[in-house]
């Protein structure tokens, strides 16, 4: 008798539980699933088309921003010089790439600050204040960059790079700076920056190569042929770089070059 009573009791509890579950499920409203859709609709006003073009223009600028930062600023020269320094020291991955890239980026922002200020004052701010069109904003933002590139090319006497690309583009009638297209100026500036960076790199390599040669000669004269000279010369090169305050001299020289 105890067994049937126990079965009935368990069945009763199960029915009550199922009843409460069904009531709870009916009382709680279903959670709506969000729907995301992207569509294209015809413009009803003239301003709608202008806003659409502005958004596309901004997206294009944002997609090209890394290339602009690398190719139209001082970033190329700075990062190449840092790469030469690390190769000359022979420290392999010290400092790591993230540190060198970050330092080069902040130095670039520091060097290009007058140019960015000019672009913001004469192009970005008037454009957002609806004082000029986006075509005029583009021209106003390009002028400081062109002036910066021309100044660096002329300062280091690399006008031959501009001449090279003018001849390649079959452009002969050039009287002033304004006649030189930006498509010619940009590659000429990049080549000029690489030339300057390589010249600085050669000067950086000379003391480190001298130390390597001295260490190699001493090891050879002592008959220690099996010991790699780089293992002995590396501490001396780092010590020399620290004693002469190399980071201060290097970064100071880079800043003075601009």
N, C-alpha and C positions, 0 to 999 in steps of 0.2 A: 504494500500500500504506500510505503514511503516513496518508492521509485516513481509511480505514476503521478503522485502529488508534486514531486520535484520537477518532473517533465512539464506538468501544467504550469507551474510557477515560472519556469524558464521561458515557456512559450508566451505567457502573459507579459513578462518583462520585455521580451523581444518585440512584441506587437506595440507596446507603449513607446519603445525607443524609435521604431520605424514611424510611428505616428507623429512624434515630436520632430523627427528629421524632415518629414514631408511638409509639416507646417512651417518649419524654419526656412525651408527652401522656397516655399511659396511667398513668404513674407519679404525675403531679401530680393530687391530688384536686380536684374542682371547687369553686370559691369559692361558698359559700352566700349567697344573696340574703336580706337581712333582711326580715321581714314585720312590718308595724305594723298593729295593729288596735285600734279603740276600740269598746267595747261596754258595754251596760247589763245588769247581772245583779241578781237579787233579793237583798236584804239578808238575811243569815242570823242576824245578831245585832242587838241593839238599838243597840250602839255603832257599827255600820256606818252606820246611818241618821244618827246624830249627826255622824259624821265627814263624811259627804256634805253635810249641811246647812252644816257649818262651812266646807267648801271653797267651796260656792256663795256663802256670805256673804262670804268673803274676796275671791272674784273680783268680786262686786258692788262691794265697797268699793274695790278697785283700779281698776275701770272708772270709778267716780265720783270718784276721787282728784283728777284735774285740776280738776273743777268745785268740789270742796270747797276746794282750795287757792286758787282764784281768788275764789270768792264768800263764803267764810266766814272769811277772814283779812284782813290789811291789804294784800294784794297789789293790790286794785283801786285803792285810793287812791294807792299808791306809783307804779304804772305810769302812771296818768292824769296825775299831777303831772309825771313825767318826759316824757311826751308834750307837755304844755303848755310845759315848759322848752325842748324842742327846737324847737317851733313858734315860741316867742318869740324864740329866738336866730336862727332862720332858717337853721340849718345843714343843713336837709334830712335827710340820712341819717347825720349825724354828731352823737352817737355812733350806731352802727348798732343795729338792733332787737335783735340777739343780746346786745349789751352791756347795753342797758337792761333787757331781760327777765331776764338773769342777775343784774344788780345788784338789781332789784326782788325777785327770788326769794330771794336771800341776806338782804336786809333783812327780808323777810317771815319767814324762818326765825329771824332774830335777834329780831324783835319778838314772835313767837309762841312763843318758847322756853318761857316759864313755862306757857303753855297746853299745849304738847306734853308737858312734864314731868308736869303734872297728869294728863293722859290716860294716859300710860304707867304712872304709879304707881298710879292708882286703877282703871284699866280693862284695859289690855293685859296687864300683868304678872300681876295676879290671875287673869285669864282663862286665860293659858297655864299658870299653876300649878294650874288646876282648882279654884280657890277660889270663883269666881262663874260664872254661866251667861252665855251670849252676850247674852241679853236685858238682864241687869244690866250687862254690859260696855258695851252700846250706850247705856244710860242714863247710866252714869258718864262715858263719853266725850263725851256731848252737853252735860253740865252746864258744863264749863269754856268750851266754845264759846258757849253761851247767855250765860254771865256776861260774856264778852268783848264780845259784840255789844251786850248791854244797856248795859255801861259806856260804850262808844263812842257809842251813841245819846244817852244821858243827858248825857255830858260836853259834847257839842256842841249840846245842846238841840234835838234832832230827834225829839222824841216824837210830833210830828204825823205822821210817816211811819208809825209803828205804828198810830195812830188811823185813818189813811187805809185801811190794809189790814184793820183790824178791822171798819170799816164796810163795806168791800167784801165781806168774808166773812160779814157779818150776825152778828157776835159782839158781844154787848152785855154779858154778865155776865162782867166781868173785874175781879177784886179784887186779885190779886197777879201777880207775874211768871210764876209757874207756870201761871196760867190762860191765858197767851198761847201759842198753838200755835207750834211751830217753823216751820210753813208760812207763818205771818204774820211772824215775826221775821226770817227770812232775807231776803225782798224788802225789808222796811223797812230792814234793815242795809245792803243794797246801795245803795238809793237815798240813804241817809244818807252813805255813803262817797263816792258820786258828787257829792253836794252839797258836801261838804268839799273834795274834790279840785278842783272848779271854783272854789271860793272862793280856794284857794291859787293856782290857775292865773291868776286875775284879778290877784292881787298880783304874780305873776311877770311878767305882761305889761306892767304899768304902766311900769317903767323902760325896757324895750325899745321900747315905743311912743313914749315921749318922745324917745329917741335917733333913731328913724326920722323923727319929725316935725321935729326940729332939722336933721337932715341934708337932708331934703327941702326945707325952707325955705331953707337955704343954697344948695343947687343951683339952686332956682328963682330966687333973687335974683341969682345969678351967670349966669343964662341957660343953664345946662347942663341943658336939658330932656331930651336924648337919653340921658343917663346914668341907669340905674336907681338909685334911692336905696339899694336893698338892697345893692348892690355896695360902696357907701361905708360904710354903717352897720354892716354885718356885722363888720368887724374891730373897730370901736369897741364893739359889744355884747359880743363875745368878750373884749376887753381889760377891759371893766368887770366882767364876770363873774369873770375871773381875779383882778383886783386886789382885789375884795371877798371873795375865797375863797368863791366861790359854792357849790361842791359841799359844803363844810363847813357853810355856813349852811343850805343846802337840806336836806341829810340830817339835820343836827341838829334843824332845825325839824320834820321828819317824825317823828323818833324822840320828840321832846318831845310831839308831838300824840297819841301813844299812851300 
